[in-house]
Amino acid sequence: METTRDWTIPGVTIGFAAVAVLGLWLLPDWLMNLTVIAFARALAVVGLMVLWRTGLVSFGHALYFGLGAYTVALLGKDDGISEVLITLPAATLVAAAVGLMLGFIVRRYREIFFAMLSLAFSMVLYGILVKTEALGSTDGFNVRTPTFLGFAPDDAGTTLRTIFVVLCGLCWAVAVLVHRYLQSTLGRLTTAIRDNEIRVEYLGYSVAQAIHGKYVMSAALAGLGGGMLAIALGQVDPDSMVNWTVSGELVFVTILSGPGSVAAPFIGSMIYELIRTYAFEWLPHAWQLIVGVTLLSIIFFLPGGVWSLLARLRRREVE
């Protein structure tokens, strides 16, 4: 019996290398900046994809996205720390720690109860940030200019290109690690839990612990994405980092991308940013209409997301 070779890791390696080269030599600054925003959000979407494979949807991952962003911002504001090798791991660890604590609660729930409980937690953080003047209240505050292994870029263009290359490498590492995890025994429990939790328990695995672990992983990735976006934008505020609309955008991109591959969130996130950008340019007062029609089209015609279309086209080429 012939086995099909898994081309995911070579594919994402070539893909991110090509994007990095294009960014440095060909892409205009506005498109490079758009890609940075898309890839930062995609890091959080990778975590949501893992949960979706388990049959769970979180409408509150802006909680961890915002925690990561504010961790990076506060390290620069209060401690003068701007080194990305410190701020990004800190953002990831803070989000993972909070996810670990809240995971003991949310792992007991499923379906709409899981989604709404996660949303409630995120709105608690939003309320705290809005009412706290020391954290900038609704206006937020600026993020310290990042340094990379001690290197401090001299101008905005050099900073953008450095962030772009670092982010491409970071996204590649996350895609490879998550893919290897999904191919492991614990990773394969995602679909098994979605299909039949009782059978998973009979196999000797704890469903609650498995869900808890995947929830912490998704929280850490959301924190990493939020921290990266804060560095890229140079500013944090509750509405752009923690509000429920941020969670909605992450879920939108997850549905748009599909759960078929770790590469899907990056493709889907880029498509979403392009749709939103051009929709706002064409219909500045009704751009949400175009985004909504896009979501409805995906649900009706591509329930498996954009990746399912790419997989379908690949199968036709092979045949």
C-alpha positions in Angstrom: 0.0 0.0 0.0 1.5 3.3 -1.0 1.6 6.2 1.5 1.2 9.8 0.4 4.1 11.9 1.4 3.3 14.9 3.6 4.5 18.0 1.8 3.3 20.5 4.5 6.7 21.3 6.1 8.6 21.7 2.8 5.6 23.7 1.5 5.5 26.2 4.4 9.3 26.4 4.3 9.4 27.4 0.6 6.3 29.6 1.1 7.7 31.7 3.9 11.1 31.9 2.4 9.5 33.2 -0.8 7.4 35.7 1.1 10.4 37.0 3.0 12.4 37.5 -0.2 9.5 39.2 -2.0 9.0 41.5 1.0 12.6 42.6 1.1 13.0 43.2 -2.7 9.6 43.7 -4.4 6.7 44.5 -2.0 5.8 48.1 -1.4 5.7 49.3 2.2 1.9 49.4 2.4 1.6 45.7 1.2 4.4 44.7 3.5 2.7 46.4 6.4 -0.6 44.6 5.5 1.2 41.3 5.4 2.7 41.9 8.9 -0.8 42.6 10.3 -2.2 39.5 8.5 0.5 37.2 9.7 0.4 38.5 13.3 -3.4 37.7 13.4 -2.7 34.3 11.7 -0.6 33.2 14.7 -3.7 33.5 16.9 -5.8 31.8 14.2 -3.5 28.8 14.2 -4.5 28.3 17.8 -8.2 28.7 17.1 -7.8 26.1 14.3 -6.5 23.6 16.8 -9.6 24.2 18.9 -11.9 24.0 15.9 -10.5 20.6 15.0 -11.6 19.6 18.5 -15.1 20.9 17.8 -14.7 24.0 20.0 -15.1 27.7 18.9 -13.8 30.5 21.1 -15.4 34.0 20.8 -13.1 35.3 23.5 -9.5 34.9 22.2 -9.1 38.6 22.1 -8.5 38.2 25.8 -5.1 36.5 25.1 -4.5 38.6 22.0 -4.8 41.7 24.2 -2.8 40.2 27.0 0.1 39.6 24.7 -0.1 43.1 23.2 -0.3 44.9 26.6 2.5 42.7 28.0 4.8 43.9 25.2 3.7 47.5 25.6 4.0 47.6 29.4 7.5 46.0 29.4 8.6 48.9 27.2 6.7 51.6 29.1 7.5 50.6 32.7 10.8 48.7 32.4 12.3 50.1 29.2 12.5 46.6 27.7 12.2 46.5 23.9 14.2 43.5 22.9 11.9 41.1 21.0 13.7 38.1 22.4 12.3 39.1 25.8 9.0 40.8 25.0 7.5 38.2 22.7 8.3 35.2 25.0 6.9 37.2 27.9 3.7 37.9 25.9 3.4 34.2 25.1 4.0 33.1 28.7 1.5 35.6 30.2 -1.2 34.5 27.8 -0.4 30.8 28.4 -0.5 31.3 32.2 -3.9 32.9 32.1 -5.1 30.3 29.7 -3.8 27.6 32.1 -5.9 29.1 34.9 -9.1 29.7 33.0 -8.7 26.3 31.3 -9.8 24.6 34.4 -13.2 26.3 34.0 -13.8 26.4 30.3 -12.7 22.7 29.7 -16.0 21.6 31.4 -18.2 23.2 28.7 -18.9 22.6 25.1 -20.6 24.2 22.1 -22.2 27.6 22.6 -21.5 27.5 26.4 -17.7 27.3 25.7 -17.9 30.1 23.2 -19.9 32.5 25.4 -17.9 31.8 28.5 -14.7 32.6 26.7 -16.3 35.8 25.4 -17.3 36.8 28.9 -13.7 36.5 30.1 -12.5 38.7 27.3 -15.0 41.4 28.0 -13.9 41.5 31.7 -10.4 42.4 30.6 -11.8 44.9 28.1 -13.8 46.6 30.9 -10.7 46.8 33.1 -8.6 48.3 30.4 -11.2 50.9 29.5 -11.6 52.0 33.1 -7.9 52.1 34.0 -6.2 55.4 33.3 -2.7 54.1 34.1 -3.1 51.7 31.1 -4.3 54.5 28.8 -8.0 53.9 29.2 -9.8 54.0 25.8 -6.8 55.8 24.1 -4.2 53.2 25.0 -0.5 54.2 24.7 2.5 53.8 22.4 4.8 50.8 22.2 8.5 51.3 22.6 10.5 50.9 19.3 11.7 47.3 19.2 15.3 46.1 19.1 16.4 42.8 17.5 19.4 41.1 19.3 20.5 44.6 20.3 20.0 46.0 16.8 17.9 49.2 16.8 16.8 50.2 13.2 17.4 53.8 12.3 14.2 54.6 10.4 10.6 53.3 10.0 11.4 51.5 6.7 14.2 49.5 8.2 12.1 48.7 11.2 9.3 47.5 9.0 11.6 45.2 7.0 13.2 43.8 10.1 9.8 43.1 11.7 8.7 41.5 8.4 11.7 39.1 8.2 11.5 38.2 11.9 7.7 37.6 11.6 8.2 35.3 8.6 10.7 33.2 10.5 8.4 33.1 13.6 5.4 32.1 11.5 7.4 29.3 9.9 8.5 28.0 13.3 5.0 28.0 14.6 3.6 26.3 11.5 6.2 23.6 11.7 5.8 22.9 15.4 2.0 22.9 15.4 2.0 20.6 12.3 4.3 18.2 14.1 2.1 18.4 17.2 -1.1 17.6 15.1 0.7 14.6 13.7 1.5 13.2 17.2 -0.7 11.0 19.2 -2.0 13.9 21.4 -2.5 16.0 18.3 -4.6 13.3 16.6 -6.9 13.4 19.6 -8.4 16.6 18.3 -10.7 15.0 15.7 -11.3 12.0 18.0 -12.6 14.3 20.7 -14.8 16.1 18.3 -16.3 12.8 17.0 -16.7 10.8 20.2 -15.5 11.9 23.6 -16.6 8.7 25.3 -14.5 6.5 23.0 -11.4 8.7 23.8 -12.0 8.1 27.5 -12.2 4.4 26.9 -8.8 4.5 25.2 -7.4 5.8 28.4 -7.0 9.5 27.6 -8.6 12.3 29.7 -10.7 14.5 27.4 -10.7 17.3 29.9 -6.9 17.4 30.1 -6.5 17.1 26.3 -8.9 20.1 25.8 -7.1 22.0 28.6 -3.7 21.5 26.8 -5.1 22.6 23.5 -6.7 25.6 25.1 -3.4 26.7 26.7 -1.6 26.2 23.3 -4.2 28.4 21.5 -4.0 31.0 24.3 -0.2 31.1 24.0 -0.3 31.5 20.2 -2.9 34.3 20.5 -0.6 36.1 23.0 2.3 35.7 20.6 0.2 37.2 17.8 -1.0 40.1 19.9 2.5 40.9 21.0 3.7 40.8 17.4 0.9 43.1 16.3 1.6 45.6 19.1 5.3 45.7 18.0 4.2 46.2 14.3 1.6 48.9 15.0 3.6 50.7 17.7 0.5 51.3 19.8 -2.1 49.4 21.9 -5.7 50.2 22.9 -8.6 48.2 24.1 -10.7 48.5 20.9 -8.1 47.2 18.5 -6.7 44.5 20.8 -9.3 43.2 23.3 -12.8 44.2 22.1 -15.2 41.4 21.1 -14.9 42.6 17.5 -11.3 41.4 17.6 -12.4 37.9 18.6 -15.0 38.0 15.8 -12.3 38.8 13.3 -10.2 35.9 14.4 -13.1 33.5 14.2 -14.0 35.0 10.7 -10.4 34.3 9.5 -10.6 30.8 11.0 -13.7 30.0 9.1 -12.4 31.6 5.9 -9.1 29.6 6.2 -10.5 26.2 7.1 -8.9 23.6 9.4 -7.2 21.6 6.6 -3.6 22.7 7.1 -1.4 24.9 9.3 -0.7 26.9 6.2 -4.4 27.8 5.8 -4.5 30.5 8.6 -1.8 32.5 6.9 -3.4 32.4 3.5 -6.9 33.1 4.9 -5.6 36.0 7.0 -3.9 37.6 4.1 -7.1 37.2 2.0 -9.1 38.8 4.8 -6.9 41.8 5.1 -6.9 42.4 1.4 -10.7 42.1 1.3 -11.1 44.5 4.2 -8.7 47.0 2.8 -10.2 47.2 -0.7 -13.8 47.0 0.7 -13.1 50.0 2.8 -11.6 51.8 -0.2 -14.6 51.1 -2.4 -17.4 51.4 0.2 -16.0 53.3 3.2 -19.5 53.5 4.8 -20.6 49.9 4.0 -17.4 47.9 3.9 -18.9 45.4 6.4 -21.4 44.4 3.8 -18.7 43.0 1.5 -17.0 41.2 4.4 -20.4 39.8 5.5 -21.2 38.6 1.9 -17.8 37.0 1.8 -18.4 35.1 5.0 -21.8 33.9 3.8 -20.3 32.7 0.5 -17.6 30.7 2.4 -20.2 29.1 4.6 -22.5 28.2 1.7 -20.0 27.2 -1.0 -16.8 26.4 0.8 -17.6 25.1 4.3 -14.1 23.7 4.5 -12.6 27.2 3.9 -10.2 28.4 1.3 -7.9 25.5 2.0 -10.5 23.0 0.9 -10.6 24.8 -2.5 -6.9 24.6 -2.8 -6.9 20.9 -1.9 -9.7 20.3 -4.5 -7.6 21.9 -7.2 -4.6 19.9 -6.2 -6.5 16.7 -6.4 -7.7 17.6 -9.9 -4.2 18.2 -11.1 -3.1 14.8 -9.7 -5.9 13.0 -11.5 
